[in-house]
Amino acid sequence: MNIVVTNVKGGVGKTTTTMYLAAAAASRGREAVLVIDADRQASSAEWFDAMPLDEVELVEAPSERTVTRAMGRHGGIAVVDTRLVTSGSCGPPSPRLTPSSSRRAQVGWRPRGWWQPSR
C-alpha cells in the first residue's frame, strides 16, 4: 500500500504524520515499511537520521523517477512525504513529484483529511 502525505504549505505536519504512520505500521509487524522522503527539505531523512525507526527503511527520492521506482518496487507499506505542487505554488519543489506519487497512491492525507486518488 502506498500512502502519500502532502500539502501546499510547510509547517502543517507532513513529516510528523509520515513518521508516525510509518512507526504505527512497523509496530504491527506484518509488512515491510518504507518511508520515501520526496520533499527537497529532507525533513523525514533528518528525523530518521536523528531517531531511526526499527523495521522502517528510508529512501531519499529527489526525483520523479526515484519516487516512482521506490513506490513500485515496494511490497509492503510505503509512506511518502512530499509537498503538493499546484499551479499557484511557489518555491523549489519539482512539479512532477506529487503527480507521480499520487498516481501510485492507494490513499493520501493532507490537513483537510484523507483523500482517495483518482485513477
Rosetta silent file (secondary structure, phi, psi, omega in degrees, C-alpha in Angstrom):
SEQUENCE: MNIVVTNVKGGVGKTTTTMYLAAAAASRGREAVLVIDADRQASSAEWFDAMPLDEVELVEAPSERTVTRAMGRHGGIAVVDTRLVTSGSCGPPSPRLTPSSSRRAQVGWRPRGWWQPSR
SCORE:     score description
SCORE:     0.000 S_00000001
   1 L     0.000  134.851  177.076    0.000    0.000    0.000 S_00000001
   2 E  -108.285  123.701  178.835    1.281    3.458   -0.903 S_00000001
   3 E  -115.276  127.970  178.887    0.258    6.356    1.339 S_00000001
   4 E  -110.204  126.150  176.857    1.068    9.929    0.269 S_00000001
   5 E  -108.919  119.275 -171.640    1.222   12.692    2.904 S_00000001
   6 L  -149.065  160.011  171.308    1.108   16.093    1.232 S_00000001
   7 L  -167.472  162.349 -179.990    0.096   19.751    1.469 S_00000001
   8 L   -72.323  -42.047 -174.375    0.828   23.000   -0.352 S_00000001
   9 L  -103.666  163.013  177.489    2.453   24.787    2.562 S_00000001
  10 L   -87.411  167.795  175.428    5.139   23.851    5.015 S_00000001
  11 L    74.861   20.581 -177.384    4.797   23.528    8.770 S_00000001
  12 L  -107.867    2.287  175.916    1.491   21.662    8.698 S_00000001
  13 L   101.675   17.906 -179.818    2.700   18.290    9.992 S_00000001
  14 H   -61.311  -49.689 -177.338    3.564   16.335    6.833 S_00000001
  15 H   -67.495  -43.599  178.711    6.805   14.925    8.217 S_00000001
  16 H   -60.217  -45.312  178.680    5.379   14.244   11.678 S_00000001
  17 H   -62.350  -44.845  179.122    2.394   12.461   10.136 S_00000001
  18 H   -57.176  -49.720 -175.812    4.660   10.478    7.793 S_00000001
  19 H   -68.918  -37.526  177.890    6.935    9.286   10.585 S_00000001
  20 H   -69.448  -38.690  175.055    4.085    8.418   12.957 S_00000001
  21 H   -62.098  -42.813  179.004    2.246    6.477   10.234 S_00000001
  22 H   -63.368  -44.391  179.647    5.460    4.575    9.470 S_00000001
  23 H   -63.184  -42.219  179.284    6.067    3.822   13.164 S_00000001
  24 H   -64.505  -42.528  178.943    2.478    2.644   13.635 S_00000001
  25 H   -64.058  -42.247 -179.713    2.679    0.418   10.557 S_00000001
  26 H   -66.044  -34.018 -178.494    6.015   -1.045   11.689 S_00000001
  27 H   -66.452  -22.760  176.147    4.649   -1.760   15.167 S_00000001
  28 H   -70.769  -28.868  174.004    2.072   -4.080   13.585 S_00000001
  29 L    68.981   15.180 -176.993    4.987   -6.166   12.318 S_00000001
  30 L   -98.606  -26.204 -175.995    3.107   -7.718    9.394 S_00000001
  31 L  -134.797  154.314  173.515    4.549   -5.833    6.431 S_00000001
  32 L   -67.932  145.671 -177.994    7.797   -4.128    5.497 S_00000001
  33 E  -122.066  132.532 -179.593    7.597   -0.340    5.918 S_00000001
  34 E  -126.484  130.365  171.262    9.311    2.204    3.687 S_00000001
  35 E  -102.076  126.900  177.651    9.445    5.986    4.158 S_00000001
  36 E  -110.725  111.452 -179.912   10.028    7.865    0.901 S_00000001
  37 E   -91.289  100.279 -177.753   11.234   11.405    1.506 S_00000001
  38 L  -105.777   11.382  178.335   10.294   13.264   -1.677 S_00000001
  39 L   -95.581  131.310 -176.279   10.386   16.731   -0.126 S_00000001
  40 L   -63.358  -18.549  176.060   13.504   18.744   -1.014 S_00000001
  41 L   -72.275  -19.403  178.340   13.829   19.900    2.606 S_00000001
  42 L    58.130   37.082 -178.853   14.538   16.252    3.502 S_00000001
  43 H   -65.450  -38.625  178.049   12.848   16.592    6.891 S_00000001
  44 H   -64.189  -39.941  178.614   11.916   12.897    7.055 S_00000001
  45 H   -64.577  -41.628  177.848   15.525   11.937    6.319 S_00000001
  46 H   -64.431  -42.977  178.257   16.786   14.282    9.048 S_00000001
  47 H   -60.454  -47.105 -178.012   14.216   12.888   11.504 S_00000001
  48 H   -63.181  -38.865  177.429   15.182    9.330   10.550 S_00000001
  49 H   -63.994  -39.826 -178.656   18.906   10.078   10.998 S_00000001
  50 H   -75.782  -37.469 -176.925   18.260   11.526   14.473 S_00000001
  51 L  -139.394   78.346 -179.148   15.759    8.860   15.565 S_00000001
  52 L   -58.967  145.283  177.658   15.836    5.734   13.374 S_00000001
  53 L  -102.302  129.390  176.209   12.716    3.591   13.484 S_00000001
  54 L   -61.348  140.323  176.369   13.101   -0.155   13.891 S_00000001
  55 L    67.525   18.206  178.172   11.770   -2.115   10.933 S_00000001
  56 E  -124.007  131.897  176.831   11.492    1.022    8.754 S_00000001
  57 E  -104.812  146.508  179.430   13.632    1.711    5.683 S_00000001
  58 E  -115.936  136.575  172.024   14.198    5.228    4.309 S_00000001
  59 E  -125.654  124.335  172.925   14.630    6.256    0.672 S_00000001
  60 E   -87.276  123.508 -171.169   15.506    9.822   -0.213 S_00000001
  61 L  -127.613   82.887 -177.088   13.737   10.460   -3.505 S_00000001
  62 L   -80.690   -2.302 -177.676   14.509   13.859   -5.004 S_00000001
  63 L  -129.308  159.451  177.841   13.287   12.965   -8.484 S_00000001
  64 H   -58.737  -41.293 -178.862   10.114   11.682  -10.078 S_00000001
  65 H   -62.563  -43.888 -179.423   11.948    8.573  -11.267 S_00000001
  66 H   -65.072  -43.020  178.443   13.231    7.721   -7.790 S_00000001
  67 H   -61.428  -49.017 -177.503    9.777    8.195   -6.209 S_00000001
  68 H   -60.919  -44.306 -179.790    8.076    6.108   -8.877 S_00000001
  69 H   -65.006  -44.575 -178.918   10.633    3.296   -8.616 S_00000001
  70 H   -63.437  -41.921 -179.461   10.540    3.186   -4.818 S_00000001
  71 H   -70.837  -33.926 -177.517    6.738    3.089   -4.728 S_00000001
  72 H   -77.726  -28.333 -175.572    6.514    0.498   -7.481 S_00000001
  73 H   -95.593   -6.333 -175.933    9.060   -1.965   -6.123 S_00000001
  74 L   -89.344  131.657 -176.922    7.992   -1.967   -2.515 S_00000001
  75 L   -97.095   -5.541 -178.457    5.767   -4.821   -1.432 S_00000001
  76 L  -106.140 -127.452  178.804    4.724   -3.561    1.988 S_00000001
  77 E  -108.052  124.282  176.333    3.584   -0.158    3.180 S_00000001
  78 E  -113.452  129.701  177.861    5.247    2.916    1.686 S_00000001
  79 E  -115.501  120.947 -175.566    4.618    6.342    3.237 S_00000001
  80 E  -104.799  125.426  174.387    5.621    9.290    1.029 S_00000001
  81 E   -99.729  112.147 -178.479    6.431   12.720    2.495 S_00000001
  82 L  -148.275  160.965  177.617    6.030   15.303   -0.277 S_00000001
  83 L   -97.212  131.755  176.680    4.830   18.819   -0.896 S_00000001
  84 L   -69.621  126.481 -179.011    1.699   19.276   -3.004 S_00000001
  85 L  -111.515  120.772  177.756    2.597   21.350   -6.021 S_00000001
  86 L  -118.447  174.150 -178.365   -0.164   23.293   -7.726 S_00000001
  87 L   -63.073  -24.723  179.416   -0.097   25.906  -10.444 S_00000001
  88 L   -94.589    1.331 -178.251   -0.151   28.619   -7.770 S_00000001
  89 L   -71.549  149.412  173.552    2.629   27.102   -5.636 S_00000001
  90 L  -119.482  168.595  179.069    5.870   28.890   -5.170 S_00000001
  91 L   104.461  177.531 -170.023    9.221   27.524   -4.101 S_00000001
  92 L   -84.405   -8.180 -174.197   11.684   24.980   -5.417 S_00000001
  93 L   -60.502  149.038  176.473    9.847   21.616   -5.407 S_00000001
  94 L   -69.334  131.817  179.523    9.608   19.759   -8.674 S_00000001
  95 L   -69.159   -6.621 -178.546    6.073   19.974  -10.062 S_00000001
  96 L   -92.691  -17.521 -173.317    6.334   16.317  -11.069 S_00000001
  97 H   -63.994  -49.442 -178.333    6.878   14.768   -7.619 S_00000001
  98 H   -66.139  -46.190  177.500    3.335   14.939   -6.317 S_00000001
  99 H   -57.982  -40.138 -178.517    1.639   13.769   -9.545 S_00000001
 100 H   -67.281  -39.708  179.182    3.995   10.784   -9.818 S_00000001
 101 H   -73.933  -35.814 -179.805    3.427    9.766   -6.209 S_00000001
 102 H   -64.864  -35.954  179.637   -0.319   10.444   -6.395 S_00000001
 103 H   -62.828  -30.399 -177.858   -0.720    8.148   -9.402 S_00000001
 104 H   -97.974   -2.568 -176.459    0.679    5.236   -7.382 S_00000001
 105 L   -78.620  141.240  170.199   -1.050    6.078   -4.090 S_00000001
 106 L   -91.461  -27.827  179.347   -3.850    3.972   -2.680 S_00000001
 107 E  -150.568  152.399  179.521   -4.596    6.630   -0.050 S_00000001
 108 E  -136.318  159.782  177.961   -3.446   10.169    0.679 S_00000001
 109 E  -137.309  136.228  167.311   -3.519   12.598    3.592 S_00000001
 110 E  -142.508  163.972 -172.353   -3.426   16.359    3.820 S_00000001
 111 L   -51.091  -25.089  176.681   -4.603   18.527    6.741 S_00000001
 112 L   -73.075  -15.216  178.646   -8.147   18.653    5.369 S_00000001
 113 E   130.732 -171.711 -177.114   -8.289   14.883    5.743 S_00000001
 114 E   -76.612  149.921  175.566   -7.934   11.663    3.781 S_00000001
 115 E  -139.878  151.998  177.295   -8.486   11.506    0.019 S_00000001
 116 L  -103.654  114.786 -179.888   -8.720    8.736   -2.493 S_00000001
 117 L   -58.335  140.307  177.462   -6.518    9.437   -5.536 S_00000001
 118 L   -80.481  148.981 -179.052   -8.371    9.389   -8.819 S_00000001
 119 L  -105.605    0.000    0.000   -7.251    6.882  -11.423 S_00000001
